[in-house]
Structures are given as C-alpha cells and as structure tokens.
Amino acid sequence: MGAGISGLAAARTLQKSGATPVVFEASPVAGGRCATQEFLPYRFDSGATSIAPRGRSLEAVMLQELPKDGLLQVDKPIWTMEFGRVSRGDAVKMAITRYVYEQGINHLPKMLAQDLDVRYGIKVTQLEKNNSGYLVNGEAFDAVVLSAPLPENAELLEMVGEAWRIGGVRYRSCLSVLLGYEVPFEAPYHALIDPEQRNPVIWISVESVKSPNRAPEGHSAFVVQMGARFSSEHFQDSDYEIAREAQIMMARLFGEKFNTPAAIHVRRWQNSQPEIATSFETANRNGTTLILAGDALAGPRVELAYEVGVRAAQHLMQK
Ligand SMILES: Cc1cc2nc3c(=O)[nH]c(=O)nc-3n(C[C@H](O)[C@H](O)[C@H](O)COP(=O)(O)OP(=O)(O)OC[C@H]3O[C@@H](n4cnc5c(N)ncnc54)[C@H](O)[C@@H]3O)c2cc1C
C-alpha cells in the first residue's frame, strides 16, 4: 500500500521475482514525499530536494536500469546561512553526489511506477485477516506491505490487532513555502542550510539554480522549508502568515526585491520526516506476511526508503 518510493521499491522487487503485486495509492500520482508541483511558469520539488544515493541499490536503479533523460548531477554545493549571512558549507557534505531530474524529482517515482499495477486514487481503509492472507478493501492478497509513514497505518493495524507494531515512532511536520520571483538569481550554491536550526527557516533550495526548467529566463524559484518547531506551532496558520515568515528571511538574505514573490504556495507535510524511528527487525519481528515499510525503518532519505522497500520484498520472497 502506497506508491511512495518505499512501496514502489517493494512492488518492483516482487514483480521482478515473478509475483504480481498491486499498489493502492490514495492520491492521483505516485511519489508521496518525492513530489514536484508546477505553478506556471515555475516548477518546484516540494518534498525531497535531491537524491544522494551514496552507493545504495537506488543508485544502480537510477544510473543503469531506468531511462536517464533529465537525470542531472547537481553541480553546485550546499552553503550555510547563519545570522542572516551566507557562507561556504561543510566540505564533506559538499562532496556528496546529488541528483535531480530536470522534469522534477517526481519523475523518479513516475518511472518506477510505469510497469506496475498501481491503482491511483484508492485509499486503503479496510484490512482484515483471512485464512490464506489478508483482505485489502475486501480484495484478497497473500501478503501486504504497508508503506505509508508509520503513524498513518495505525487504524489499519488496529483492525488486525497489531497497532503495537508502530511502537514510539513519531514524525515531525514541515511547512514548505514555494516562491517564484520575476527577478533573476545566480549563486555559487544550489541550497542553503541553517546548521543550528534555530531560525524559523532551516533550508532554502534555489530550484532555478539546482536544475534548468524550473523558472523562465529572468525569473527565479525557491523552496523555503520551515523548521520542526515553527512548522508544528504554525501548521494551522493561514498560507499568508506562513509565507510571510519565509518572505522576511528571503528579503533579509537577498534584498528587498525578494519580499514580493510573483507566485506563492504553501505545502503542508504533516508527517515529513521520522524524528523517532525504529528498525526493520523491530517493526517486523514476528515474521508475518503483513510487512511494515517506509522511511521510519531506515531514515528520512529517498535512497533509504527505497532500501526498506527492497528489504520488505526480500522478506516476503524468502517466505
Ligand atoms: C520537506 C521534505 C524534504 C525532504 N528532503 C529530502 C532530501 O532532500 N533528500 C532525501 O533523500 N529525502 C528527503 N526527504 C525525505 C524523503 O522524501 C522520504 O524519506 C521518502 O520520500 C519517503 O518515502 P516513503 O515511500 O517511505 O513514504 P511516502 O513518500 O510518504 O509514501 C507513502 C505513500 O503512501 C500513500 N498512502 C498513505 N496512506 C495510504 C492509504 N491508506 N492508502 C493508499 N495509499 C496511502 C501516500 O499517498 C504516499 O504516496 C524529504 C522529505 C520532506 C517531507
């Protein structure tokens, strides 16, 4: 269940081994937090900003198995912003190879989903045990992989008496503010991080520097991510209030021209990244055919979510 990176990895691995997986996806598109949003003439990666596969299995999938059109290595590093000042970032972090897709990061899950039976717009609301496996929304399956952020599986797990498997896993929320400007912007970095994470804004991705086709000539596009504290305290505030905080930081860093965006959109991620995680073994220790997957079992990164999905499939294949 769930056509995020983890669910797609599980389904893809199972399909390769000869199984016939079905993926139920609540939303109309694949990708979950690997999301791209277009507000013409701008295009933003509103969840994961880039992918740094660090030699994990996703790297071979991206570089050897999937079509590579639009795949780009991000050539500019991440710098820091502290006390309203921009400076060079950590040399080790700078050396990590990061990828994006010109079409948007969501191009990756789209490609992963292409040859799979993904049923879009179908939220799984019913889970029951039967003699040979499970009923998902009334349909029989031998095994089930639940790959939504773990707390979102609580109701389904309760239906089969296994809510305890979520343990203490908790996610933090994140508000992403997408801003487009009719002002050009050039920089020697593609993103800025606040290493202390004390300010409301902790991350700024310069989408139009990171990749071509994010903003027209003479324009610029940014994704401003708000920190965990600000995001939880202001999650229900109006878009106007949330965006205003982001605009204040933009003007402080880059000057008054960046106080007045031409496009503003606020994306609310209730379960953005796990802050209390668990391990695959802990969540799946009783050897069932109801497998929990997703990034809470490995860490808040695309390549780790993929790895968990592969692991879930391997666990089922062994059975
Ligand atoms: C703001 C932000 C910035 C990030 N930045 C980075 C980054 O730069 N680099 C990086 O590597 N990672 C980053 N991450 C983390 C990365 O996006 C995630 O770790 C990864 O995408 C998680 O994939 P997943 O498959 O585990 O979960 P998800 O992507 O959440 O997928 C779960 C899927 O399940 C579906 N679903 C949920 N409930 C149901 C249901 N009942 N029935 C059917 N479908 C359901 C959802 O619609 C969703 O598509 C970021 C995340 C956020 C939010």
The ligand as an ORCA input file, in Angstrom:
! r2SCAN-3c Opt
* xyz 0 1
  C      10.084     18.599      3.053
  C      10.862     17.333      2.860
  C      12.176     17.399      2.402
  C      12.910     16.232      2.187
  N      14.169     16.324      1.648
  C      14.807     15.193      1.296
  C      16.010     15.264      0.515
  O      16.454     16.339      0.119
  N      16.615     14.098      0.185
  C      16.111     12.883      0.564
  O      16.724     11.844      0.234
  N      14.966     12.787      1.266
  C      14.298     13.913      1.623
  N      13.101     13.821      2.282
  C      12.632     12.517      2.755
  C      12.065     11.649      1.614
  O      11.179     12.406      0.838
  C      11.321     10.467      2.243
  O      12.181      9.803      3.155
  C      10.850      9.432      1.212
  O      10.307     10.049      0.068
  C       9.821      8.548      1.908
  O       9.254      7.609      1.014
  P       8.178      6.561      1.559
  O       7.821      5.687      0.431
  O       8.704      5.924      2.795
  O       6.906      7.401      2.041
  P       5.950      8.403      1.246
  O       6.697      9.134      0.215
  O       5.245      9.198      2.291
  O       4.924      7.442      0.520
  C       3.776      6.913      1.138
  C       2.664      6.813      0.111
  O       1.561      6.121      0.704
  C       0.352      6.742      0.295
  N      -0.681      6.406      1.282
  C      -0.745      6.801      2.586
  N      -1.825      6.248      3.192
  C      -2.449      5.488      2.253
  C      -3.611      4.661      2.265
  N      -4.340      4.471      3.381
  N      -3.971      4.019      1.116
  C      -3.228      4.170     -0.031
  N      -2.122      4.946     -0.099
  C      -1.729      5.590      1.028
  C       0.717      8.232      0.245
  O      -0.201      8.955     -0.575
  C       2.127      8.181     -0.323
  O       2.126      8.251     -1.738
  C      12.326     14.971      2.480
  C      11.004     14.905      2.924
  C      10.273     16.067      3.098
  C       8.818     15.988      3.520
*
